[in-house]
């Protein structure tokens, strides 16, 4: 499981951040963001991040 204090700590750009999250999920690593509070394991959070990719 990986914790990040904020979404922008995972990448320099939004695209970088999504790529990092996708790679971690592919490796079965749970990602939990503390601000905004997002847990990638929940359907709601995956839906929110899915909209960011479009």
Protein Blocks (a to p, Z undefined) as FASTA:
>chain_A
ZZdfbfklmpmblklmmmmmmmmmmnopacddfbdcddfkbmklmmmmmmmmZZ
